[in-house]
Amino acid sequence: MRRVIAAVLLVFAAVSVCGCSSGKPGANSDRHIKLPYSIEESAKDRYYFMDRKFALTSDDMKVEKTELETAEEWLEKHILTAADPAFDFTVSGRKFSDTVAEYNSKTEKLSDTDTSVRYRTVFEKSGGVTVTVVSELYREYPIAEYTVYLKNNGTENSPVISDFLALNTQMTAGDEVRLVSWKGSEASVSDFAPSSKTMADGEKITLSSLFGKSSFQTMPYFSLSWNDENAEWGRRGVLCSVGWTGEWEAGISVSGRNTSVTAKQTEFSSYLEPGETARSPLITLLFWEKDFVRSQNIWRRWMYTTAMPNPGGEPIKPTLSGNTALSTSMSQSATTENQLSAIENWLKASLGIDCWQIDAGYNIPDSKGSGWQYNSGNWTPDPSRFTDGSLSSVSSLLHKNGLKLILWHDIERVVDGTEFSRLFADGLLSNSAKPDIGYSVLDLSDDGVTDRLISYMTERIKKEGIDIYRQDATYLDNQYSSLLNYWHSGDSENRRGITENRYITNYYRFWDALLDVLPAGYIDNCAGGGRRLDLESAKRSVPLWRSDLCYDPDADQCMTYGLNYLMPYSGTGTRDDSRGTMAYSARSAYCPSLLLVWNIDGSVSESKAGRYLSTVKEFRDVSGYLTKDYYPLTPYDSGDSCWMAWQYCDPADTSGIIQVFRRKNSDRTSQTFFLSGLDPEKTYTVTDSDTGESVKKTGRELMTSGLTVDIPEKRSSVIIKYS
């Protein structure tokens, strides 16, 4: 199969893969490269993700001084001096925002580094609840963030605190207020799907998660933008993140030129006991101008280099992992012998994996059966299958060969009759809606229970040789088994939401303790497949299994398309796909972390082994780009008659890759794409990775005339490299 890549001039129609807005270009637009196409007014919302007036050059991708100043000014006004506080709560029928003048306030610097300045602002008044706001302003990114803490310093219970808003602010916006949000993970093809909506005057929209999980139903991120003649390209906006690993809610309402935004833990109406503290979700705001996709790339850069775990002072590198999932039914048939044998086979195959994953099922079965779902609460490897009831011989072989062990846990859910049901008999939450459901939840709202869990799990990490702790959250995500039902059982009168608040606070403390002992320096945040993708989790972990809908190439493409806006690092799995070419399936699954669900043993045919080696080589060749700047080249589409494509670009040298997929029922044999992030004066060599065919084009040509890709066969793909 041969493909042709070329640059052509094309004037766009509404069905084009890229478009531009008809708004005013802004005061400094004359220095930008005008794009030669437009889209219909009726298509603006649908095509917003490519809606652009000018080509995004490498210079355009630099953070502007005005953006940094906006973030600093906002933090100063709304947090450090609280002249107009961006948070609120009600106590004794009075709002903090209405009574802030009654408080004595003081702000001090906690730290001042090359990357950020960290502050603590304290509001106190006699006989009242003390308010402490810990905030951070980033030097290289237009990002401000903060968390609010309320503490009862008195000797008696405080009055009931309600309407505890982590974010409560009003933005003076222009017309055409546009809200962009993302669907959460529900193990469906639409996981992480982006959506855009232009809000009408007087319209109110509520975003929220479900069942106590931060990214079930809706991702805890949203972007607001509006027309502003004083901004470059005539557009300005803010990306909002609600960092809360429990259940959250955000409200957006438009009234004339004012847009109000709130965010909070969904339920909180509680008094505080003497000495007790409650916290808000972490609020993070990125202030931006010009272009929505540009703003998301500034966010990606910050996430990858600054917010996410940086073990050894470096961002987490892309990884390949092996396992025996095809032969051990999850890990229910795993033994010391077959794991050691499988690892040796993978090493002999020279696939160059970095990690070895042992999934659910290695743990001791109980009287209810051997299925992994019955064993949450048993965390000792089954002694009938693993020598000395330990994985130490497996981890020793891995470590000897420079590999890391990823080991599955699901510590919150405690099945009746398991080890944890006995060890923590005095520290379990029952299900308020369905008491006979057959399992409890470990009561992390209790400091003592959390301390014991930390001790137990840190000892296990050392004993078993665990490098990456994998935490799941299964069977806790419907109206009967929701985490909320368990948290509500721990609440008493006038204490609604306090159990969740203390639980999530200790959840972070537990994870922080694990990070101190985990050799890899990060956690695998499985969470039922991408259901806890909030920023507080992302600062401690990466989702190496982003959705429980897996091995579906078209769904994988859709998930990558949407999640890439928010998270530069995620993972999924690939297996040899009998429905089509291996290349199409594997390329659809390319993430910074890729689990190879392959059965590597002595019976692997030479041709299959060749395909495996080819896939690994290609992944290694392109994986470094997967955490770089991301540009969608087509609209989002979950159907089977479309093309989907995106571009990754390394801002350091403006090299990159383009991934293009033609789905099974698409009749189009070619399509033209307009690249971003390039230097218009540079000449680029553009190469088809399958055929080796190359063309040379300037950055200006690639951004304004386009690159035409020819894929003659349905359900096929291509990776194009440019440098």
C-alpha positions as CSV (number, residue, x, y, z in Angstrom):
1,M,0.0,0.0,0.0
2,R,1.4,3.4,-1.0
3,R,0.3,6.8,0.3
4,V,1.0,10.2,-1.1
5,I,1.7,13.2,1.1
6,A,1.7,16.6,-0.4
7,A,1.0,20.3,0.3
8,V,-1.9,21.9,-1.4
9,L,-3.8,25.2,-1.2
10,L,-7.4,24.6,-0.1
11,V,-10.2,27.1,0.7
12,F,-12.4,25.5,3.4
13,A,-16.2,24.8,3.6
14,A,-18.2,24.0,6.7
15,V,-17.2,20.3,6.5
16,S,-13.5,21.1,6.7
17,V,-11.3,19.8,9.4
18,C,-10.3,23.2,10.6
19,G,-11.9,26.6,10.7
20,C,-11.8,30.2,11.9
21,S,-14.1,32.6,13.7
22,S,-15.4,35.8,12.2
23,G,-14.7,37.9,15.3
24,K,-12.4,40.9,15.5
25,P,-8.7,39.9,15.3
26,G,-7.3,42.0,18.1
27,A,-4.9,44.9,18.3
28,N,-1.7,42.9,17.5
29,S,-3.0,40.6,14.9
30,D,-1.1,42.1,12.0
31,R,2.0,40.1,12.9
32,H,0.2,36.8,12.6
33,I,-0.3,34.5,9.7
34,K,-3.9,34.8,8.5
35,L,-5.6,31.5,7.6
36,P,-7.4,31.3,4.2
37,Y,-10.6,29.6,5.3
38,S,-13.8,30.0,7.3
39,I,-16.6,28.0,8.7
40,E,-20.4,28.6,8.8
41,E,-21.9,30.3,11.8
42,S,-24.0,27.2,12.4
43,A,-21.0,25.0,12.7
44,K,-19.0,27.1,15.2
45,D,-19.8,25.2,18.3
46,R,-19.2,21.8,16.7
47,Y,-15.9,22.9,15.2
48,Y,-14.8,25.1,18.0
49,F,-11.8,22.9,18.7
50,M,-10.2,23.9,15.4
51,D,-11.9,27.4,15.3
52,R,-9.1,29.7,14.6
53,K,-8.4,33.1,12.8
54,F,-4.6,32.6,12.5
55,A,-2.1,29.8,12.1
56,L,-0.6,28.8,15.5
57,T,3.1,29.3,14.9
58,S,5.9,28.3,17.4
59,D,6.0,32.0,18.5
60,D,2.3,32.0,19.2
61,M,2.7,29.1,21.6
62,K,4.9,31.1,24.0
63,V,3.2,32.3,27.2
64,E,2.5,36.0,27.0
65,K,3.5,38.5,29.8
66,T,-0.1,39.8,29.8
67,E,-1.3,36.3,30.7
68,L,1.1,36.0,33.6
69,E,0.0,39.4,34.9
70,T,-3.6,38.5,34.7
71,A,-3.0,35.4,36.9
72,E,-1.0,37.5,39.4
73,E,-3.6,40.2,39.6
74,W,-6.4,37.8,40.0
75,L,-4.7,36.0,42.9
76,E,-3.8,39.3,44.6
77,K,-7.3,40.6,44.4
78,H,-9.3,37.5,45.2
79,I,-7.1,35.5,47.5
80,L,-4.1,37.3,49.0
81,T,-6.0,40.5,50.0
82,A,-9.5,39.0,49.6
83,A,-10.8,42.4,48.5
84,D,-13.3,40.4,46.5
85,P,-12.9,36.8,47.9
86,A,-13.1,34.0,45.3
87,F,-14.4,31.6,47.9
88,D,-17.3,31.7,50.4
89,F,-19.1,29.9,53.2
90,T,-22.1,30.6,55.4
91,V,-22.0,30.4,59.2
92,S,-24.7,31.5,61.6
93,G,-26.6,32.8,58.6
94,R,-23.9,35.1,57.5
95,K,-21.6,34.8,54.4
96,F,-17.9,35.2,54.8
97,S,-17.9,37.5,51.7
98,D,-20.3,39.8,53.5
99,T,-18.3,39.8,56.8
100,V,-14.7,39.7,55.5
101,A,-14.0,43.2,56.9
102,E,-14.6,41.8,60.4
103,Y,-11.6,39.4,60.1
104,N,-8.0,40.2,60.7
105,S,-6.0,39.0,57.7
106,K,-2.3,38.3,57.1
107,T,-0.4,36.9,54.1
108,E,3.0,35.4,54.3
109,K,5.3,33.7,51.7
110,L,5.7,30.0,52.4
111,S,8.3,29.5,49.6
112,D,9.8,31.3,46.6
113,T,11.4,29.2,43.9
114,D,12.3,29.4,40.3
115,T,9.0,27.8,39.4
116,S,6.4,29.3,41.8
117,V,5.6,31.4,44.8
118,R,3.6,29.8,47.6
119,Y,1.5,31.9,50.1
120,R,-0.5,31.4,53.2
121,T,-3.3,33.8,54.0
122,V,-5.0,33.7,57.4
123,F,-8.4,35.3,58.3
124,E,-9.2,35.3,62.0
125,K,-11.7,36.9,64.3
126,S,-12.5,36.5,67.9
127,G,-14.8,33.5,68.5
128,G,-15.0,32.6,64.9
129,V,-13.8,29.9,62.5
130,T,-10.2,30.5,61.3
131,V,-9.9,30.6,57.5
132,T,-6.5,29.7,56.0
133,V,-5.9,29.8,52.3
134,V,-2.8,28.2,50.8
135,S,-2.2,29.5,47.3
136,E,0.4,29.2,44.6
137,L,1.4,31.4,41.6
138,Y,3.5,29.9,38.9
139,R,6.3,31.9,37.3
140,E,6.3,30.4,33.8
141,Y,2.6,29.6,33.4
142,P,-0.4,31.9,33.8
143,I,-1.8,29.6,36.6
144,A,-3.0,30.4,40.1
145,E,-4.3,27.8,42.5
146,Y,-5.5,27.6,46.1
147,T,-7.1,25.5,48.8
148,V,-9.3,26.9,51.6
149,Y,-9.1,25.4,55.1
150,L,-11.7,26.1,57.9
151,K,-10.6,25.3,61.4
152,N,-12.5,25.5,64.7
153,N,-10.1,26.9,67.2
154,G,-12.7,27.1,69.9
155,T,-13.5,24.7,72.8
156,E,-17.0,23.9,71.7
157,N,-18.6,22.8,68.4
158,S,-18.8,25.5,65.8
159,P,-22.2,26.6,64.3
160,V,-23.1,24.6,61.1
161,I,-21.1,25.7,58.1
162,S,-22.9,25.5,54.8
163,D,-22.6,26.7,51.2
164,F,-18.8,26.1,51.4
165,L,-17.8,27.3,48.0
166,A,-14.2,26.6,46.9
167,L,-14.8,29.0,44.0
168,N,-17.3,31.8,43.9
169,T,-16.3,34.5,41.5
170,Q,-17.6,36.7,38.7
171,M,-15.8,37.5,35.5
172,T,-16.6,40.5,33.4
173,A,-16.8,38.9,30.0
174,G,-17.7,40.0,26.5
175,D,-20.3,38.5,24.3
176,E,-20.3,34.9,23.0
177,V,-19.5,33.1,26.2
178,R,-18.4,29.6,25.3
179,L,-18.2,26.7,27.7
180,V,-16.0,23.7,26.9
181,S,-16.3,20.6,29.1
182,W,-15.4,16.9,28.8
183,K,-17.4,13.8,29.5
184,G,-16.0,11.6,32.3
185,S,-15.2,7.8,32.2
186,E,-18.2,5.4,32.1
187,A,-16.5,2.6,30.1
188,S,-18.1,3.9,26.8
189,V,-16.9,5.0,23.4
190,S,-17.7,8.6,24.5
191,D,-15.4,8.6,27.5
192,F,-13.6,12.0,27.6
193,A,-15.5,13.4,24.6
194,P,-15.2,17.2,24.4
195,S,-18.3,19.4,24.0
196,S,-18.6,23.1,23.3
197,K,-21.6,25.3,23.9
198,T,-22.2,29.0,23.4
199,M,-24.2,30.1,26.5
200,A,-27.2,32.4,26.1
201,D,-27.8,35.4,28.3
202,G,-29.6,34.2,31.5
203,E,-28.5,30.6,31.0
204,K,-27.3,28.5,33.9
205,I,-25.3,25.2,33.6
206,T,-24.4,22.7,36.3
207,L,-21.5,20.3,35.9
208,S,-21.0,17.5,38.4
209,S,-19.6,14.0,39.0
210,L,-21.5,11.0,40.3
211,F,-21.2,8.3,42.9
212,G,-18.4,9.9,44.8
213,K,-15.8,9.7,42.0
214,S,-14.4,12.8,40.5
215,S,-14.4,11.9,36.8
216,F,-17.5,9.7,36.7
217,Q,-20.0,11.4,34.3
218,T,-18.0,14.7,33.9
219,M,-14.3,15.5,34.0
220,P,-13.5,18.1,36.8
221,Y,-12.2,20.6,34.3
222,F,-14.0,23.2,32.1
223,S,-13.0,26.2,30.0
224,L,-14.8,29.5,29.6
225,S,-14.0,32.1,26.9
226,W,-15.5,35.3,25.5
227,N,-14.9,38.0,23.0
228,D,-12.6,40.8,24.0
229,E,-11.4,43.4,21.6
230,N,-8.4,44.1,23.7
231,A,-7.1,40.6,23.6
232,E,-4.9,39.2,20.8
233,W,-7.2,37.4,18.3
234,G,-10.1,39.0,20.1
235,R,-10.6,36.1,22.5
236,R,-9.9,35.6,26.2
237,G,-10.6,32.8,28.6
238,V,-9.9,30.8,31.7
239,L,-9.5,27.0,32.3
240,C,-10.9,25.9,35.6
241,S,-9.9,22.7,37.5
242,V,-11.8,21.3,40.5
243,G,-9.2,19.2,42.4
244,W,-11.4,16.9,44.5
245,T,-11.3,13.1,44.5
246,G,-14.8,12.8,45.8
247,E,-18.0,14.3,44.4
248,W,-17.9,17.9,43.1
249,E,-20.3,20.3,41.5
250,A,-19.7,23.5,39.4
251,G,-22.1,26.1,38.3
252,I,-21.8,28.6,35.4
253,S,-24.3,31.3,34.7
254,V,-24.4,34.2,32.3
255,S,-26.0,37.6,33.0
256,G,-25.3,40.3,30.5
257,R,-21.5,40.8,30.4
258,N,-21.0,39.0,33.7
259,T,-20.3,35.3,34.0
260,S,-20.5,33.8,37.5
261,V,-18.7,30.6,38.4
262,T,-18.9,28.4,41.5
263,A,-17.4,25.1,42.5
264,K,-17.6,22.9,45.6
265,Q,-17.7,19.6,47.3
266,T,-21.3,18.6,46.3
267,E,-22.6,18.2,49.8
268,F,-21.3,20.0,52.9
269,S,-23.3,21.2,55.8
270,S,-21.6,20.5,59.0
271,Y,-20.4,21.9,62.3
272,L,-16.7,21.5,63.2
273,E,-15.7,19.9,66.5
274,P,-13.0,21.7,68.6
275,G,-9.7,21.6,66.7
276,E,-11.3,20.1,63.6
277,T,-10.5,21.2,60.1
278,A,-12.4,20.9,56.8
279,R,-10.9,21.8,53.4
280,S,-12.2,22.8,50.1
281,P,-11.4,21.3,46.7
282,L,-8.2,22.6,45.1
283,I,-9.0,25.3,42.6
284,T,-6.6,25.9,39.7
285,L,-7.2,28.6,37.1
286,L,-5.3,29.1,33.9
287,F,-5.8,32.5,32.3
288,W,-5.4,32.6,28.5
289,E,-5.7,34.7,25.3
290,K,-5.8,33.9,21.6
291,D,-6.8,30.3,21.1
292,F,-8.5,27.5,23.0
293,V,-6.2,24.7,21.7
294,R,-3.2,26.9,22.6
295,S,-4.5,27.3,26.1
296,Q,-4.8,23.5,26.5
297,N,-1.2,23.1,25.4
298,I,0.0,25.5,28.0
299,W,-1.9,23.4,30.5
300,R,-0.4,20.2,29.2
301,R,3.1,21.6,29.5
302,W,2.4,22.7,33.1
303,M,0.9,19.3,34.0
304,Y,3.7,17.3,32.6
305,T,6.7,19.3,33.8
306,T,5.4,20.8,37.0
307,A,2.1,19.4,38.4
308,M,2.6,15.6,37.9
309,P,5.0,13.5,39.9
310,N,8.6,14.2,38.7
311,P,10.6,11.3,40.2
312,G,14.3,12.1,40.3
313,G,13.4,15.7,39.2
314,E,12.4,14.5,35.7
315,P,8.9,14.0,34.2
316,I,7.7,10.4,34.0
317,K,9.0,8.8,30.8
318,P,6.8,6.8,28.4
319,T,6.7,3.1,29.3
320,L,5.9,-0.3,27.9
321,S,4.5,-3.0,30.2
322,G,4.2,-6.8,29.8
323,N,1.8,-9.2,31.6
324,T,0.2,-12.6,31.4
325,A,-3.4,-11.3,31.1
326,L,-4.2,-13.5,28.1
327,S,-3.1,-16.7,29.8
328,T,-4.0,-16.1,33.5
329,S,-7.6,-14.7,33.3
330,M,-6.6,-11.4,34.9
331,S,-4.2,-12.9,37.4
332,Q,-6.4,-15.5,38.9
333,S,-4.2,-18.3,37.5
334,A,-1.0,-16.6,38.1
335,T,1.7,-18.5,40.1
336,T,5.3,-18.0,41.0
337,E,6.3,-20.5,38.3
338,N,4.3,-19.1,35.4
339,Q,5.2,-15.5,36.2
340,L,8.9,-16.3,36.3
341,S,8.6,-18.3,33.1
342,A,6.6,-15.6,31.3
343,I,9.1,-12.8,32.3
344,E,12.0,-14.9,31.0
345,N,10.1,-15.4,27.7
346,W,9.5,-11.6,27.4
347,L,13.1,-10.9,28.1
348,K,14.2,-13.5,25.4
349,A,11.9,-11.8,22.9
350,S,13.9,-8.6,23.4
351,L,10.7,-6.4,23.4
352,G,12.4,-3.9,25.7
353,I,9.6,-3.6,28.2
354,D,10.0,-1.3,31.3
355,C,7.4,-2.8,33.7
356,W,5.6,-6.0,34.5
357,Q,2.0,-5.8,35.7
358,I,0.2,-8.3,37.9
359,D,-3.5,-7.6,37.9
360,A,-6.5,-8.6,40.1
361,G,-6.6,-12.2,41.3
362,Y,-3.2,-12.9,42.8
363,N,-4.6,-12.5,46.3
364,I,-6.0,-15.1,48.6
365,P,-9.5,-16.4,47.6
366,D,-12.1,-16.4,50.3
367,S,-15.1,-18.7,51.0
368,K,-17.2,-16.9,48.5
369,G,-15.2,-18.0,45.5
370,S,-12.0,-17.4,43.6
371,G,-13.2,-14.6,41.4
372,W,-11.1,-11.4,41.9
373,Q,-14.2,-9.4,42.8
374,Y,-14.7,-11.5,45.9
375,N,-11.2,-10.9,47.2
376,S,-11.0,-7.2,47.8
377,G,-9.8,-7.1,51.4
378,N,-7.2,-9.9,51.0
379,W,-3.8,-8.6,50.0
380,T,-1.5,-11.4,50.7
381,P,-0.6,-13.4,47.6
382,D,-2.3,-16.8,47.6
383,P,0.2,-19.2,49.3
384,S,-1.1,-22.1,47.2
385,R,0.1,-20.4,44.1
386,F,3.0,-18.2,45.2
387,T,6.0,-19.5,47.1
388,D,5.9,-18.4,50.8
389,G,2.8,-16.4,50.0
390,S,5.0,-13.7,48.5
391,L,5.9,-12.0,45.2
392,S,9.4,-11.3,46.2
393,S,11.0,-13.9,43.8
394,V,9.0,-12.3,41.0
395,S,10.0,-8.8,41.8
396,S,13.6,-9.9,42.3
397,L,13.8,-11.3,38.8
398,L,12.3,-8.1,37.5
399,H,14.6,-5.8,39.4
400,K,17.6,-7.9,38.3
401,N,16.7,-7.1,34.7
402,G,15.9,-3.4,35.3
403,L,12.1,-3.8,35.2
404,K,9.5,-2.5,37.6
405,L,6.6,-4.4,39.2
406,I,3.1,-2.9,39.0
407,L,0.8,-4.6,41.5
408,W,-3.0,-4.2,41.6
409,H,-4.9,-3.2,44.8
410,D,-8.5,-2.2,45.6
411,I,-8.1,-1.3,49.2
412,E,-11.2,0.8,49.8
413,R,-13.7,-1.9,49.2
414,V,-13.6,-4.6,51.9
415,V,-15.6,-7.8,51.2
416,D,-17.1,-9.6,54.2
417,G,-14.9,-12.3,55.5
418,T,-11.7,-11.1,54.1
419,E,-8.4,-10.2,55.9
420,F,-9.2,-6.5,56.0
421,S,-12.7,-7.1,57.4
422,R,-11.0,-8.6,60.4
423,L,-8.0,-6.3,60.7
424,F,-10.2,-3.2,60.4
425,A,-13.4,-4.5,62.0
426,D,-13.6,-1.3,64.0
427,G,-12.9,0.9,61.0
428,L,-15.5,0.1,58.3
429,L,-18.3,2.2,56.8
430,S,-21.5,0.4,55.9
431,N,-23.8,1.1,52.9
432,S,-26.6,3.4,54.1
433,A,-28.8,2.5,51.1
434,K,-28.1,-1.3,50.9
435,P,-26.7,-2.6,54.2
436,D,-26.6,-6.2,53.0
437,I,-24.6,-5.5,49.9
438,G,-21.8,-7.8,51.1
439,Y,-18.9,-5.4,51.4
440,S,-17.9,-2.4,53.4
441,V,-15.6,0.6,52.8
442,L,-12.5,1.2,54.8
443,D,-13.2,4.3,56.9
444,L,-10.4,6.7,55.8
445,S,-12.2,9.5,57.5
446,D,-10.8,8.0,60.7
447,D,-7.2,9.2,61.3
448,G,-6.3,6.1,63.2
449,V,-7.6,3.8,60.5
450,T,-5.6,5.7,57.9
451,D,-2.4,5.4,60.0
452,R,-2.9,1.7,60.3
453,L,-3.4,1.4,56.5
454,I,-0.3,3.4,55.8
455,S,1.7,1.1,58.1
456,Y,0.3,-2.0,56.5
457,M,0.8,-0.9,52.9
458,T,4.2,0.6,53.2
459,E,5.4,-2.6,54.8
460,R,3.8,-4.6,51.9
461,I,5.5,-2.4,49.3
462,K,8.9,-3.1,50.8
463,K,8.3,-6.8,51.4
464,E,6.9,-7.6,47.9
465,G,9.2,-5.3,46.0
466,I,6.4,-3.2,44.6
467,D,7.6,-0.4,42.4
468,I,4.3,1.1,41.2
469,Y,1.3,0.7,43.5
470,R,-1.9,0.3,41.4
471,Q,-5.1,1.4,43.1
472,D,-8.5,0.4,41.6
473,A,-12.0,1.4,42.8
474,T,-14.4,-1.3,41.7
475,Y,-18.0,-2.0,42.4
476,L,-18.5,1.5,44.0
477,D,-20.1,3.3,41.1
478,N,-23.8,2.9,40.9
479,Q,-26.8,4.2,42.9
480,Y,-26.7,1.2,45.2
481,S,-22.9,0.9,45.8
482,S,-21.9,4.6,45.5
483,L,-19.2,5.7,47.8
484,L,-21.6,8.5,48.8
485,N,-23.8,5.8,50.5
486,Y,-20.9,4.8,52.7
487,W,-19.9,8.3,53.5
488,H,-23.5,9.2,54.4
489,S,-23.5,6.3,56.9
490,G,-20.6,8.0,58.7
491,D,-22.4,11.3,58.9
492,S,-24.4,12.2,62.0
493,E,-27.0,15.0,62.5
494,N,-25.8,18.4,61.3
495,R,-22.6,16.7,59.9
496,R,-23.5,16.1,56.2
497,G,-20.5,15.8,54.1
498,I,-17.9,15.7,56.9
499,T,-17.1,12.0,56.4
500,E,-16.4,12.6,52.7
501,N,-14.3,15.6,53.5
502,R,-12.2,13.8,56.1
503,Y,-12.0,10.7,53.9
504,I,-10.7,12.5,50.9
505,T,-8.2,14.5,53.0
506,N,-6.8,11.2,54.5
507,Y,-6.9,9.6,51.0
508,Y,-4.3,12.2,50.0
509,R,-2.3,11.6,53.2
510,F,-2.3,7.9,52.4
511,W,-1.0,8.4,48.9
512,D,1.6,10.9,50.0
513,A,2.9,8.3,52.4
514,L,3.2,5.7,49.6
515,L,5.1,8.1,47.4
516,D,7.7,8.3,50.1
517,V,8.5,4.6,49.8
518,L,7.6,3.7,46.2
519,P,10.8,3.3,44.1
520,A,9.1,4.5,40.9
521,G,7.9,7.7,42.7
522,Y,4.4,7.6,41.4
523,I,1.1,5.7,41.7
524,D,-1.0,4.0,39.0
525,N,-4.4,5.6,39.4
526,C,-6.7,3.0,37.9
527,A,-9.9,3.9,39.8
528,G,-12.3,1.6,37.8
529,G,-10.7,2.9,34.6
530,G,-10.3,6.7,34.7
531,R,-12.9,7.6,37.3
532,R,-10.6,9.7,39.5
533,L,-8.8,12.0,37.1
534,D,-9.0,15.2,39.2
535,L,-5.9,17.4,39.7
536,E,-5.3,16.4,43.3
537,S,-5.0,12.8,42.1
538,A,-2.9,13.8,39.0
539,K,-0.4,15.5,41.3
540,R,0.3,12.0,42.9
541,S,-0.4,9.6,40.1
542,V,-0.9,8.7,36.5
543,P,-3.9,6.8,35.0
544,L,-2.2,3.8,33.4
545,W,-5.6,2.4,32.6
546,R,-7.7,5.3,31.5
547,S,-11.0,3.4,30.8
548,D,-12.5,0.0,31.3
549,L,-13.6,0.0,27.7
550,C,-10.5,-1.3,26.1
551,Y,-9.1,-3.0,22.9
552,D,-11.6,-1.1,20.7
553,P,-9.4,0.9,18.2
554,D,-12.0,3.5,17.3
555,A,-12.9,4.0,20.9
556,D,-9.2,4.3,21.7
557,Q,-8.9,7.1,19.1
558,C,-11.9,9.0,20.6
559,M,-10.5,8.7,24.1
560,T,-7.0,9.9,23.1
561,Y,-8.6,12.8,21.2
562,G,-10.5,14.1,24.2
563,L,-8.3,13.2,27.1
564,N,-5.2,14.8,25.4
565,Y,-6.6,18.2,26.0
566,L,-6.3,17.7,29.8
567,M,-3.8,15.0,30.6
568,P,-0.5,14.6,28.8
569,Y,0.2,11.2,30.4
570,S,-2.2,8.3,30.4
571,G,-2.3,4.6,29.5
572,T,-4.3,1.8,28.0
573,G,-3.6,-1.7,26.5
574,T,-3.3,-3.2,23.0
575,R,-3.6,-6.8,21.8
576,D,-3.2,-8.4,18.4
577,D,-6.5,-7.5,16.8
578,S,-8.2,-10.2,14.8
579,R,-10.6,-7.6,13.3
580,G,-7.9,-5.7,11.4
581,T,-4.3,-5.0,11.1
582,M,-2.2,-4.9,14.2
583,A,-0.8,-1.6,13.2
584,Y,-4.3,0.1,13.2
585,S,-5.1,-1.3,16.6
586,A,-1.8,-0.6,18.2
587,R,-1.5,2.9,16.8
588,S,-5.0,3.7,18.0
589,A,-3.9,2.8,21.6
590,Y,-0.6,4.7,21.5
591,C,-0.4,6.4,24.9
592,P,2.6,7.4,26.9
593,S,2.1,4.2,28.9
594,L,1.2,1.2,26.8
595,L,0.3,-2.3,28.2
596,L,1.2,-5.0,25.7
597,V,-1.5,-7.7,26.1
598,W,0.4,-10.3,24.1
599,N,0.9,-14.0,24.8
600,I,4.7,-14.3,24.6
601,D,5.8,-17.9,24.8
602,G,7.7,-20.5,22.8
603,S,4.8,-21.0,20.3
604,V,4.8,-17.4,19.0
605,S,5.1,-17.6,15.2
606,E,7.9,-15.9,13.4
607,S,5.6,-13.5,11.6
608,K,3.7,-12.6,14.8
609,A,7.0,-12.0,16.6
610,G,8.0,-9.8,13.8
611,R,4.9,-7.7,14.1
612,Y,5.4,-7.4,17.9
613,L,9.0,-6.2,17.4
614,S,7.9,-3.7,14.7
615,T,5.2,-2.3,17.0
616,V,7.6,-1.9,19.9
617,K,10.2,-0.2,17.6
618,E,7.6,2.2,16.3
619,F,6.2,3.0,19.7
620,R,9.7,3.8,21.0
621,D,10.4,5.9,18.0
622,V,7.3,8.1,18.5
623,S,6.6,7.9,22.2
624,G,8.7,10.9,23.1
625,Y,6.2,13.1,21.2
626,L,3.1,11.8,23.0
627,T,3.6,14.2,25.9
628,K,4.4,17.2,23.8
629,D,2.0,19.8,22.4
630,Y,-1.2,18.4,21.0
631,Y,-3.3,19.7,18.1
632,P,-6.5,18.0,16.9
633,L,-6.7,18.0,13.1
634,T,-10.2,16.7,12.6
635,P,-13.5,17.2,14.5
636,Y,-14.2,14.6,17.2
637,D,-16.3,11.8,15.8
638,S,-17.3,8.4,17.3
639,G,-18.8,7.1,14.0
640,D,-17.2,4.6,11.7
641,S,-17.3,6.6,8.4
642,C,-14.9,9.4,9.3
643,W,-11.2,10.1,9.5
644,M,-9.6,11.1,12.8
645,A,-6.2,12.8,13.1
646,W,-4.1,14.8,15.4
647,Q,-0.6,16.2,15.6
648,Y,2.1,16.2,18.4
649,C,4.7,18.9,18.2
650,D,7.8,19.3,20.4
651,P,8.1,23.0,21.1
652,A,11.8,22.7,21.7
653,D,12.7,22.0,18.0
654,T,9.2,22.1,16.4
655,S,9.6,18.5,15.2
656,G,6.7,16.0,15.6
657,I,4.4,13.4,14.3
658,I,0.9,13.2,12.8
659,Q,-1.4,10.2,13.5
660,V,-4.1,9.7,10.9
661,F,-6.9,7.0,10.9
662,R,-9.3,6.1,8.2
663,R,-12.2,4.2,9.7
664,K,-13.9,1.1,8.2
665,N,-16.8,2.8,6.4
666,S,-15.1,6.0,5.3
667,D,-15.3,6.4,1.5
668,R,-12.7,9.2,1.5
669,T,-9.3,8.2,0.2
670,S,-7.5,11.4,1.1
671,Q,-7.8,14.4,3.4
672,T,-5.9,17.6,3.9
673,F,-4.7,18.7,7.3
674,F,-3.3,22.1,8.5
675,L,-0.5,21.8,11.0
676,S,0.3,24.0,14.0
677,G,3.2,25.0,16.2
678,L,5.7,25.2,13.4
679,D,8.3,27.9,12.5
680,P,7.0,29.4,9.3
681,E,10.5,30.1,8.0
682,K,11.9,26.6,8.6
683,T,12.0,23.9,5.9
684,Y,10.6,20.5,7.2
685,T,11.2,17.0,5.9
686,V,7.8,15.2,6.1
687,T,8.1,11.4,6.0
688,D,5.5,8.6,5.8
689,S,6.7,6.1,8.4
690,D,5.3,3.1,6.4
691,T,6.6,3.9,2.9
692,G,9.5,6.1,3.7
693,E,8.3,8.7,1.1
694,S,9.3,12.2,2.0
695,V,8.5,15.8,0.8
696,K,10.1,19.1,1.9
697,K,7.8,22.0,2.8
698,T,8.2,25.2,4.7
699,G,6.4,25.6,8.0
700,R,4.3,28.4,6.4
701,E,3.1,26.0,3.7
702,L,2.3,23.2,6.1
703,M,0.2,25.6,8.3
704,T,-1.6,27.6,5.6
705,S,-1.7,25.3,2.5
706,G,-1.9,22.0,4.3
707,L,-0.7,18.5,4.1
708,T,-2.7,16.0,2.0
709,V,-2.6,12.4,3.2
710,D,-3.7,9.5,1.0
711,I,-5.0,6.3,2.7
712,P,-6.3,4.0,-0.1
713,E,-7.6,1.2,2.2
714,K,-10.4,1.4,4.8
715,R,-9.6,0.8,8.5
716,S,-6.0,1.8,8.0
717,S,-3.7,4.3,9.5
718,V,-0.5,6.2,9.0
719,I,2.1,7.9,11.1
720,I,3.9,10.9,9.5
721,K,7.0,12.3,11.0
722,Y,8.3,15.8,10.4
723,S,11.5,17.5,11.4
